[in-house]
Amino acid sequence: MKRKIIERPQSQRQKMINLMYIVLLAMLAMNVSTDVLNGFSLVEDSLLKSAQNATKQNNAAYREFERAYNNNKEKVGEWYKKAMVVKAMSDNLYNFADSLKMLIAIEADGKDADLKHLKNRDDLEAATQVMLHPKRGMGRELFENIVYYRMEILNIVSDTLQREIIRNSFSTDVPVSAGSLGKNWQEYNFENTPVAAAITILTKLQNDVRYAEGQVLYTLRQGIDVGDLRVNALKAYVIPTTQNVVQGNDFSGQIIMAAVDTTARPAIYIEGKKISSQDGYFQIPTRKTGDYTLKGYMELNQGDNVIRRDFEQNYSVVPPSATVSATMMNVLYAGYDNPVSISVPGVTANKITASIKRGTASIRNSGAGFIVTPKSVGQDVVIGVGARQGNKVQSMGEYTFRVRQLPDPTPFIEYKDANGTIQRYRGGGQPLPKRFLLSAPGIVAAVDDGLLNIGYKVISFETTFFDNVGNAVSELSDGDRFSQRQIATFNKLTRGKRFYIQRVKAQGPDGIERQLTTSLEVIVQ
């Protein structure tokens, strides 16, 4: 026979004791030990060193791209421009994370905060205020930047394993657990998170950015040969103008022998017949599509000996086709004149036509290429390409481009240096001589990332100064110019003082007015 267990009601005293126990547990949970904080510091240092090493390797790759581009702009141009887009995207996300780390440190330790020597590493409010504040929280912007960066990087990387690593590194999914239910990504990572942990999270993001950037650079380098070609054998080579020939055009190329002596020209034989050519150039008519093989040999007299080297080269004759590449990858910006290059093998530029087949956009021939101006964001634009062949226009295909809004510009101070050269001060921890600050009329804003150079009209901005007790004092601008009150404050600033230019409103060529979320830190020298 089972006995029925009767629970006695708790007394008021017992209820109070239970409540105090719960409060004690909560206080213990919030008390982050020094060992844990030291552990975060060790991880932070390791991640930072890894990111710095990856930055050095990536910069070396960019220098190789630049050297290859300077040597052969036509061959390397497309890949070089894509690499510059990747550099701009990676630097933007990396620097944004860097600025968030500094803002969290300042929130915890004040305006003289030092990321390498944090005083209040266990502060649980600083990261919450910077990232999740209802009005000025930066967490949502960081989330959107990570999602955009992940999508763009995965569009370039083709290796399955690397794609999975990058996808996991930039995942914005929130684990389904008791502690994360109902939280978004930024709340899960930064709500009530100690300063040491929040900064380590952002440093890990920076490290992931440099890793992903390196993988993309490796992928792009597969499209070109950026290294020196060294040979140690004497061989014959066929260098065709192209291996794909449009039906009706000629298959042409150059036949050479490595380490050619200009005083002794080799004899060239194709299909057993000697050709008459000083430099090895040849032409073979093409009448049918299909795959073909060019065979022959070269003979070079060396005294009483004759050196013979055979050569063989495959080529294909294909139906007419076109190549369309946007200067800024496969993205067009709404309200902006996007340059687009269009080429058709075997067809001169003046015989190429282009029109908008789908989407709301205009297209015109600029002489050096085509200019496409989409009108609405989110609606793909389809460009139809044709080639004039005699009295008719032959279709060469249709090509689809995504349409996006112009990216936000970067604010900076423009001034003339001692040589009269216009310079742009972008902050980043570098000091600005006070005389240059006072000579600048105001600020400007532009998308200037090495590929795009788009000016924006600054409508207004604020400067924020901190007095001796740490109180923030904001002053409004006079449009895009410094106001008299701002200039008066500049005159009072001493060496090493900092202030911030923020809440910048600007209007782009697309007519959209936007308030920039980035701020410009100015250090007076």
C-alpha positions as CSV (number, residue, x, y, z in Angstrom):
1,M,0.0,0.0,0.0
2,K,1.4,3.3,-1.1
3,R,1.5,6.1,1.4
4,K,0.4,9.5,0.3
5,I,3.1,12.1,1.0
6,I,1.7,15.3,2.3
7,E,4.0,18.4,1.8
8,R,4.0,20.9,4.6
9,P,3.5,24.5,3.7
10,Q,6.7,26.6,4.0
11,S,6.9,29.2,6.7
12,Q,7.6,32.8,5.9
13,R,11.0,32.4,7.4
14,Q,11.8,29.4,5.2
15,K,10.7,31.3,2.1
16,M,13.0,34.2,3.0
17,I,15.9,31.8,3.5
18,N,15.3,30.2,0.1
19,L,15.1,33.6,-1.6
20,M,18.4,34.7,0.0
21,Y,20.0,31.4,-1.3
22,I,18.9,32.2,-4.8
23,V,20.3,35.7,-4.6
24,L,23.6,34.3,-3.3
25,L,23.9,31.8,-6.2
26,A,23.3,34.7,-8.6
27,M,26.0,36.8,-7.0
28,L,28.4,33.8,-7.1
29,A,27.6,33.3,-10.8
30,M,28.4,37.0,-11.5
31,N,31.7,36.8,-9.6
32,V,34.1,36.0,-12.4
33,S,37.4,34.7,-10.9
34,T,40.7,36.3,-11.6
35,D,42.0,33.0,-13.2
36,V,39.2,33.0,-15.7
37,L,39.9,36.6,-16.6
38,N,43.6,35.8,-17.0
39,G,42.6,33.0,-19.3
40,F,40.7,35.4,-21.5
41,S,43.7,37.6,-21.6
42,L,45.9,34.7,-22.7
43,V,43.4,33.7,-25.5
44,E,43.1,37.4,-26.5
45,D,46.9,37.7,-26.9
46,S,47.1,34.5,-28.9
47,L,44.3,35.4,-31.2
48,L,45.7,38.9,-31.7
49,K,49.2,37.5,-32.7
50,S,47.5,35.1,-35.1
51,A,45.5,37.9,-36.7
52,Q,48.7,40.0,-37.0
53,N,50.6,37.2,-38.6
54,A,47.7,36.5,-41.0
55,T,47.6,40.3,-41.9
56,K,51.3,40.2,-42.8
57,Q,50.8,37.1,-45.0
58,N,47.8,38.7,-46.7
59,N,49.7,42.0,-47.3
60,A,52.4,40.0,-48.9
61,A,49.8,38.4,-51.2
62,Y,48.4,41.9,-52.1
63,R,51.9,43.1,-53.0
64,E,52.3,40.1,-55.3
65,F,48.9,41.0,-56.9
66,E,50.1,44.6,-57.3
67,R,53.4,43.6,-58.9
68,A,51.6,41.2,-61.3
69,Y,49.0,43.9,-62.1
70,N,51.7,46.4,-62.9
71,N,53.4,43.9,-65.2
72,N,50.2,42.9,-67.0
73,K,47.1,44.9,-66.3
74,E,45.0,43.2,-69.0
75,K,45.6,39.7,-67.7
76,V,45.6,40.4,-64.0
77,G,43.1,43.4,-63.9
78,E,40.0,41.4,-63.1
79,W,41.6,39.4,-60.3
80,Y,43.4,42.4,-58.9
81,K,40.1,44.4,-58.7
82,K,38.4,41.5,-56.9
83,A,41.3,41.2,-54.5
84,M,40.9,45.0,-53.7
85,V,37.2,44.5,-53.1
86,V,38.0,41.6,-50.7
87,K,40.7,43.8,-49.0
88,A,38.2,46.7,-48.5
89,M,35.5,44.4,-47.1
90,S,37.9,42.7,-44.8
91,D,39.5,45.9,-43.5
92,N,36.1,47.5,-42.9
93,L,34.9,44.6,-40.7
94,Y,38.3,44.2,-39.0
95,N,38.5,47.9,-38.2
96,F,34.9,48.0,-37.1
97,A,35.5,45.3,-34.6
98,D,38.6,47.2,-33.5
99,S,36.6,50.3,-32.8
100,L,34.0,48.3,-30.8
101,K,36.8,46.9,-28.6
102,M,38.0,50.4,-27.9
103,L,34.5,51.7,-27.1
104,I,34.0,48.8,-24.7
105,A,37.3,49.5,-23.0
106,I,36.4,53.2,-22.7
107,E,33.0,52.4,-21.3
108,A,34.7,50.2,-18.6
109,D,37.9,52.2,-17.8
110,G,37.2,55.7,-19.1
111,K,38.7,57.8,-21.9
112,D,42.3,56.8,-21.0
113,A,41.5,53.1,-21.4
114,D,44.3,50.8,-22.6
115,L,43.2,47.6,-24.3
116,K,46.5,45.9,-23.3
117,H,46.1,46.9,-19.6
118,L,42.4,46.8,-18.8
119,K,41.5,47.8,-15.2
120,N,37.9,46.6,-15.0
121,R,38.1,43.3,-16.9
122,D,35.2,41.9,-14.9
123,D,32.8,44.8,-15.7
124,L,29.5,43.2,-16.8
125,E,27.8,46.5,-18.0
126,A,30.3,48.0,-20.5
127,A,29.7,45.5,-23.3
128,T,26.0,45.6,-22.7
129,Q,25.9,49.4,-23.0
130,V,28.1,49.6,-26.2
131,M,26.5,46.7,-28.0
132,L,22.9,46.5,-26.8
133,H,21.9,50.1,-25.8
134,P,18.4,50.8,-27.3
135,K,19.6,54.0,-29.1
136,R,23.4,53.7,-29.6
137,G,24.0,50.0,-29.4
138,M,26.3,48.7,-32.2
139,G,25.4,45.0,-31.9
140,R,22.8,45.0,-34.6
141,E,25.2,46.7,-37.1
142,L,28.0,44.2,-36.2
143,F,25.5,41.3,-36.8
144,E,24.5,42.7,-40.3
145,N,28.1,43.3,-41.3
146,I,29.1,39.7,-40.4
147,V,26.1,38.3,-42.4
148,Y,27.0,40.5,-45.4
149,Y,30.8,39.6,-45.2
150,R,30.0,35.9,-44.9
151,M,27.8,35.9,-47.9
152,E,30.2,37.8,-50.1
153,I,33.2,35.7,-49.1
154,L,31.3,32.4,-49.7
155,N,30.5,33.7,-53.2
156,I,34.2,33.6,-54.0
157,V,35.6,30.5,-52.2
158,S,34.9,27.3,-54.1
159,D,36.7,24.7,-51.9
160,T,34.0,22.7,-49.9
161,L,36.1,22.3,-46.8
162,Q,37.1,26.0,-46.7
163,R,33.5,27.1,-47.3
164,E,32.4,25.0,-44.3
165,I,35.1,26.5,-42.1
166,I,34.3,30.0,-43.1
167,R,30.5,29.4,-42.7
168,N,31.1,28.1,-39.1
169,S,33.5,30.9,-38.2
170,F,31.0,33.6,-39.2
171,S,27.9,31.8,-38.0
172,T,25.3,34.0,-36.4
173,D,23.1,31.2,-35.1
174,V,22.2,31.2,-31.5
175,P,22.5,27.8,-29.7
176,V,19.2,26.4,-28.5
177,S,19.8,26.1,-24.7
178,A,18.2,27.2,-21.5
179,G,20.4,30.2,-21.3
180,S,19.9,31.5,-24.8
181,L,16.1,31.0,-25.4
182,G,14.6,34.2,-26.7
183,K,18.0,35.9,-27.3
184,N,19.3,37.2,-30.6
185,W,22.9,36.8,-31.6
186,Q,24.2,40.1,-30.1
187,E,22.4,39.5,-26.8
188,Y,23.7,36.0,-26.6
189,N,27.3,37.2,-27.1
190,F,27.4,40.5,-25.2
191,E,24.6,40.7,-22.6
192,N,26.2,40.8,-19.1
193,T,29.5,39.6,-20.7
194,P,32.7,40.6,-18.9
195,V,34.8,43.2,-20.7
196,A,37.7,40.6,-21.1
197,A,35.4,38.1,-22.7
198,A,33.7,40.6,-25.0
199,I,37.0,41.9,-26.3
200,T,38.2,38.3,-26.8
201,I,35.1,37.6,-28.9
202,L,35.8,40.6,-31.1
203,T,39.4,39.6,-31.5
204,K,38.4,36.1,-32.6
205,L,36.2,37.8,-35.2
206,Q,39.2,39.8,-36.4
207,N,41.3,36.6,-36.6
208,D,38.5,34.9,-38.6
209,V,38.3,37.8,-41.0
210,R,42.1,37.6,-41.7
211,Y,41.8,33.8,-42.2
212,A,38.9,34.1,-44.6
213,E,40.6,36.9,-46.4
214,G,43.7,34.7,-46.9
215,Q,41.5,31.8,-48.3
216,V,39.9,34.1,-50.8
217,L,43.3,35.5,-51.9
218,Y,44.5,31.9,-52.4
219,T,41.4,31.2,-54.5
220,L,41.9,34.4,-56.6
221,R,45.5,33.6,-57.2
222,Q,44.5,30.4,-58.9
223,G,43.2,32.5,-61.8
224,I,46.6,34.1,-62.5
225,D,50.3,33.2,-62.2
226,V,51.7,35.8,-59.9
227,G,55.1,34.0,-59.5
228,D,58.2,34.0,-61.6
229,L,58.4,31.3,-64.3
230,R,61.8,29.5,-64.2
231,V,62.8,26.9,-66.8
232,N,65.7,24.5,-66.9
233,A,65.1,22.7,-70.2
234,L,65.0,23.6,-73.8
235,K,61.6,22.9,-75.2
236,A,59.2,24.1,-77.9
237,Y,56.0,25.8,-77.0
238,V,52.8,27.0,-78.7
239,I,51.3,30.1,-77.3
240,P,47.9,30.6,-78.9
241,T,46.1,33.9,-78.8
242,T,43.1,31.9,-77.4
243,Q,42.2,28.2,-77.3
244,N,38.5,29.0,-78.0
245,V,37.8,30.5,-81.4
246,V,34.6,31.9,-82.7
247,Q,33.4,30.1,-85.8
248,G,34.5,32.0,-88.9
249,N,37.5,33.6,-87.2
250,D,41.2,32.5,-87.4
251,F,43.0,30.4,-84.8
252,S,46.3,32.3,-84.2
253,G,49.2,32.1,-81.8
254,Q,53.0,32.1,-81.5
255,I,55.4,29.2,-81.6
256,I,58.6,29.7,-79.7
257,M,61.6,27.8,-78.3
258,A,62.6,28.5,-74.8
259,A,65.9,30.5,-74.5
260,V,65.7,31.6,-78.1
261,D,68.8,33.1,-79.6
262,T,67.8,36.2,-81.6
263,T,70.7,35.6,-84.0
264,A,69.5,32.1,-84.9
265,R,65.9,31.8,-85.9
266,P,64.5,28.2,-85.7
267,A,62.6,26.7,-88.6
268,I,59.0,25.9,-87.9
269,Y,57.0,23.0,-89.4
270,I,53.2,22.5,-89.0
271,E,51.7,19.2,-90.1
272,G,55.0,18.6,-92.0
273,K,55.0,21.9,-93.9
274,K,57.5,24.7,-93.2
275,I,55.9,28.1,-92.4
276,S,57.3,31.4,-93.3
277,S,57.5,33.5,-90.0
278,Q,60.1,35.7,-88.4
279,D,58.7,35.6,-84.9
280,G,56.7,32.4,-84.9
281,Y,53.3,33.9,-85.5
282,F,50.9,31.8,-87.5
283,Q,47.2,31.7,-88.6
284,I,45.0,28.7,-89.4
285,P,41.5,29.3,-90.8
286,T,38.6,27.7,-88.8
287,R,35.4,26.7,-90.5
288,K,33.7,24.2,-88.2
289,T,33.2,23.9,-84.5
290,G,34.9,21.2,-82.6
291,D,38.2,20.2,-80.8
292,Y,41.5,20.2,-82.8
293,T,45.1,19.5,-82.2
294,L,48.0,21.6,-83.7
295,K,51.1,19.4,-84.3
296,G,54.5,20.2,-85.6
297,Y,58.2,20.6,-84.7
298,M,61.0,23.2,-84.6
299,E,64.6,22.8,-85.8
300,L,67.5,25.0,-84.7
301,N,70.9,24.7,-86.2
302,Q,73.9,24.7,-83.8
303,G,77.0,24.3,-85.7
304,D,77.0,20.8,-87.2
305,N,74.1,19.7,-85.1
306,V,70.4,20.3,-85.5
307,I,68.2,20.5,-82.4
308,R,64.6,19.3,-83.0
309,R,61.7,19.9,-80.6
310,D,58.2,18.6,-81.2
311,F,55.2,20.6,-80.1
312,E,51.5,19.8,-79.7
313,Q,48.6,22.1,-78.7
314,N,44.9,21.4,-78.4
315,Y,42.4,24.1,-79.2
316,S,38.6,24.4,-79.6
317,V,36.4,26.2,-82.1
318,V,33.2,27.2,-80.3
319,P,30.0,29.0,-81.3
320,P,29.8,32.7,-80.7
321,S,29.8,33.8,-77.1
322,A,30.4,36.9,-75.0
323,T,32.2,37.8,-71.8
324,V,30.6,40.3,-69.4
325,S,32.3,41.4,-66.2
326,A,31.3,44.2,-63.9
327,T,34.1,46.3,-62.6
328,M,32.8,45.7,-59.1
329,M,32.3,41.9,-59.4
330,N,28.6,40.8,-60.1
331,V,27.0,43.7,-58.1
332,L,25.5,46.9,-59.4
333,Y,24.7,49.9,-57.2
334,A,21.3,51.6,-57.4
335,G,21.4,55.2,-58.3
336,Y,25.0,55.1,-59.4
337,D,26.7,54.9,-62.8
338,N,28.3,51.5,-62.7
339,P,31.1,50.8,-65.3
340,V,30.6,47.5,-67.0
341,S,33.1,46.0,-69.6
342,I,31.7,43.8,-72.4
343,S,33.8,41.9,-74.9
344,V,33.1,39.3,-77.5
345,P,35.9,37.2,-78.9
346,G,36.7,38.2,-82.5
347,V,34.4,41.2,-82.4
348,T,35.6,44.8,-82.2
349,A,34.2,47.0,-79.4
350,N,32.4,49.3,-81.8
351,K,30.3,46.3,-83.1
352,I,29.1,45.2,-79.6
353,T,25.6,46.2,-78.5
354,A,24.1,46.0,-75.0
355,S,20.5,46.5,-73.7
356,I,18.5,46.0,-70.5
357,K,16.4,42.9,-70.9
358,R,15.0,42.8,-67.4
359,G,15.0,45.1,-64.4
360,T,14.7,48.9,-64.0
361,A,17.9,50.4,-65.3
362,S,19.4,52.4,-68.1
363,I,22.6,51.5,-70.1
364,R,24.7,53.7,-72.3
365,N,28.0,53.3,-74.2
366,S,30.7,55.6,-72.7
367,G,33.3,54.9,-75.3
368,A,35.6,53.0,-72.9
369,G,32.8,50.6,-72.0
370,F,29.2,50.6,-70.8
371,I,27.6,52.5,-68.0
372,V,24.6,50.8,-66.2
373,T,22.5,52.8,-63.8
374,P,19.9,50.7,-61.8
375,K,17.0,52.5,-60.2
376,S,15.8,50.1,-57.5
377,V,17.5,48.0,-54.9
378,G,16.8,44.2,-54.8
379,Q,15.6,43.8,-58.4
380,D,18.1,42.0,-60.6
381,V,19.2,43.6,-63.8
382,V,19.7,41.4,-66.9
383,I,21.9,42.7,-69.7
384,G,21.5,41.4,-73.2
385,V,24.6,41.4,-75.4
386,G,24.7,41.4,-79.2
387,A,27.3,41.6,-82.0
388,R,26.7,43.2,-85.3
389,Q,27.5,40.7,-88.1
390,G,27.0,42.4,-91.4
391,N,23.4,43.7,-91.5
392,K,22.2,41.8,-88.5
393,V,22.8,41.7,-84.8
394,Q,23.6,38.2,-83.4
395,S,22.6,37.6,-79.8
396,M,25.6,36.6,-77.5
397,G,23.6,35.8,-74.4
398,E,22.1,37.5,-71.3
399,Y,23.9,38.2,-68.0
400,T,22.3,38.8,-64.6
401,F,23.6,41.2,-61.9
402,R,22.4,41.8,-58.4
403,V,21.4,45.4,-57.4
404,R,22.3,46.8,-54.0
405,Q,22.3,50.1,-52.2
406,L,25.5,52.1,-52.2
407,P,27.6,51.3,-49.1
408,D,27.8,53.9,-46.4
409,P,30.8,56.3,-46.8
410,T,33.6,56.9,-44.4
411,P,34.0,60.3,-42.7
412,F,37.4,62.0,-42.7
413,I,39.1,65.4,-42.4
414,E,40.6,66.7,-45.6
415,Y,43.6,69.1,-45.3
416,K,46.7,70.3,-47.1
417,D,50.1,69.2,-45.7
418,A,53.2,71.3,-45.7
419,N,53.8,70.6,-49.4
420,G,50.3,71.7,-50.3
421,T,49.2,68.1,-51.1
422,I,45.7,67.2,-50.1
423,Q,45.6,64.5,-47.4
424,R,42.8,62.6,-45.8
425,Y,42.8,62.0,-42.0
426,R,40.9,58.8,-41.1
427,G,41.8,58.4,-37.5
428,G,42.9,54.9,-36.7
429,G,45.1,55.9,-33.8
430,Q,47.3,58.3,-35.8
431,P,47.6,61.8,-34.4
432,L,46.7,64.9,-36.4
433,P,48.8,68.1,-36.0
434,K,46.7,70.8,-34.5
435,R,47.6,73.3,-37.2
436,F,46.1,71.0,-39.9
437,L,43.0,70.5,-37.8
438,L,42.5,74.3,-37.5
439,S,43.1,74.8,-41.3
440,A,40.4,72.2,-42.3
441,P,37.1,73.9,-42.9
442,G,35.1,70.8,-41.9
443,I,34.7,67.1,-42.8
444,V,34.0,65.2,-46.0
445,A,32.6,61.7,-46.6
446,A,33.3,59.2,-49.4
447,V,33.4,55.6,-50.3
448,D,37.1,55.3,-51.0
449,D,38.3,51.7,-50.8
450,G,40.7,51.4,-53.7
451,L,38.0,50.4,-56.2
452,L,35.2,52.8,-55.5
453,N,35.8,56.5,-55.1
454,I,32.3,58.0,-54.6
455,G,31.9,61.4,-52.9
456,Y,29.0,62.1,-50.5
457,K,27.5,65.4,-49.4
458,V,27.8,65.9,-45.7
459,I,24.7,67.5,-44.2
460,S,25.6,67.6,-40.5
461,F,27.7,66.1,-37.8
462,E,28.5,66.3,-34.1
463,T,31.8,66.5,-32.2
464,T,32.1,65.0,-28.8
465,F,34.7,66.1,-26.3
466,F,35.4,64.9,-22.8
467,D,36.1,67.3,-20.0
468,N,38.5,66.7,-17.1
469,V,36.0,64.7,-15.1
470,G,35.0,62.5,-18.1
471,N,31.7,64.2,-19.0
472,A,30.9,64.2,-22.7
473,V,30.2,67.5,-24.3
474,S,28.7,67.5,-27.8
475,E,28.7,70.4,-30.3
476,L,26.8,70.6,-33.6
477,S,28.4,71.5,-36.9
478,D,27.4,74.2,-39.4
479,G,26.4,71.8,-42.2
480,D,29.6,70.2,-43.4
481,R,31.8,72.8,-41.8
482,F,33.0,73.2,-38.3
483,S,30.9,75.6,-36.2
484,Q,32.5,78.5,-34.3
485,R,31.9,76.6,-31.0
486,Q,33.7,73.6,-32.4
487,I,36.6,75.7,-33.6
488,A,36.8,77.4,-30.2
489,T,37.0,74.1,-28.5
490,F,39.8,72.9,-31.0
491,N,41.9,75.9,-29.9
492,K,41.7,74.8,-26.3
493,L,42.8,71.2,-27.0
494,T,46.3,70.2,-25.8
495,R,48.6,67.6,-27.2
496,G,47.3,64.0,-26.9
497,K,43.7,65.1,-26.4
498,R,41.0,63.1,-28.2
499,F,37.6,63.9,-29.5
500,Y,35.1,62.1,-31.7
501,I,33.2,63.1,-34.9
502,Q,30.0,61.1,-35.0
503,R,26.3,61.1,-36.0
504,V,27.4,62.2,-39.5
505,K,24.5,62.7,-41.9
506,A,25.4,62.4,-45.6
507,Q,23.7,62.1,-48.9
508,G,25.1,60.0,-51.7
509,P,24.7,60.3,-55.5
510,D,21.7,58.0,-55.2
511,G,19.9,60.8,-53.4
512,I,19.5,58.7,-50.2
513,E,20.2,60.5,-46.9
514,R,21.7,58.3,-44.3
515,Q,23.2,58.7,-40.8
516,L,26.6,57.0,-40.5
517,T,27.1,54.6,-37.7
518,T,30.9,54.9,-37.8
519,S,32.7,57.6,-35.9
520,L,36.0,59.3,-36.4
521,E,38.4,59.4,-33.5
522,V,40.8,62.5,-33.7
523,I,44.0,62.6,-31.6
524,V,45.5,66.1,-31.5
525,Q,49.2,66.3,-31.9
